[in-house]
Amino acid sequence: MPAPPPGPVWARSPRLRAAAVTGLSLVQVGGRDLFASTSRDRTVRIWDPMTGRMVRTIPVYHPALVCCTVDDTLLVGLDQGLLALAITD
């Protein structure tokens, strides 16, 4: 019996995160569709889903619980407040 196909590159990456992902949102940066992820490790990370590579890490002061995109702004719900980020190239 053949082995099942591997999952997406980002799901197999050894560099994913130090803590579990708590939020995921689609963001557009410079015309590219990317993903933003949040975590209790106090980071927001931007990922390229086509390559599985992390594009940017944004440190925040509190554990990040959730995120969503409104227009060109990434909203991040922290355990102590809300953060609005403009993600640019």
C-alpha positions in Angstrom: 0.0 0.0 0.0 1.5 3.4 -1.0 2.2 6.0 1.7 -0.3 8.9 1.9 0.8 12.1 0.2 2.7 14.5 2.5 0.8 17.5 3.9 1.4 21.0 2.8 5.0 22.3 3.2 4.1 24.6 6.1 2.5 21.8 8.0 5.8 19.8 7.9 8.1 22.7 8.6 10.4 22.1 11.7 10.4 25.9 12.3 6.7 26.3 12.8 6.3 27.7 16.3 7.3 27.4 19.9 3.6 27.3 21.0 0.3 26.2 19.4 -1.3 28.5 16.8 -4.3 30.3 18.3 -5.4 32.3 15.2 -5.1 32.3 11.5 -6.1 35.0 8.9 -5.5 35.7 5.3 -3.6 38.9 4.7 -2.6 40.7 1.5 0.9 42.2 1.4 2.1 43.8 -1.8 -0.6 42.0 -3.9 0.4 38.6 -2.4 -1.9 36.4 -0.4 -0.2 35.4 2.8 -1.3 34.0 6.2 -0.9 35.6 9.6 -0.8 33.3 12.6 -1.0 34.2 16.3 0.2 32.3 19.3 0.6 32.5 23.0 4.4 32.7 22.5 3.8 36.4 22.0 4.3 36.5 18.2 2.4 37.2 15.1 4.0 35.4 12.1 3.4 36.0 8.4 3.7 32.9 6.2 3.8 32.4 2.4 1.4 29.4 1.8 3.0 28.7 -1.6 6.5 28.0 -0.2 5.6 27.3 3.5 8.2 29.8 4.5 7.9 32.3 7.3 8.1 35.8 5.8 8.1 37.9 9.0 7.9 37.6 12.8 6.2 40.4 14.7 6.8 40.3 18.5 4.0 41.5 20.7 3.9 42.2 24.4 1.1 39.8 25.4 0.0 36.3 24.3 -1.8 36.6 21.0 -5.1 34.7 21.0 -6.8 35.5 17.7 -6.5 37.5 14.5 -8.6 38.7 11.6 -8.1 41.1 8.7 -10.3 44.1 8.1 -9.5 46.0 4.9 -5.7 46.5 5.0 -5.4 46.1 8.8 -4.6 42.9 10.7 -6.4 43.0 14.1 -4.8 40.9 16.8 -6.7 40.0 20.0 -4.2 39.8 22.9 -4.9 38.5 26.3 -4.8 42.1 27.4 -6.2 44.2 24.6 -6.4 44.6 20.9 -3.6 45.5 18.5 -4.1 46.9 15.0 -1.2 46.3 12.5 -0.7 47.6 9.0 1.3 44.9 7.3 3.5 46.2 4.4 6.4 45.0 2.3 
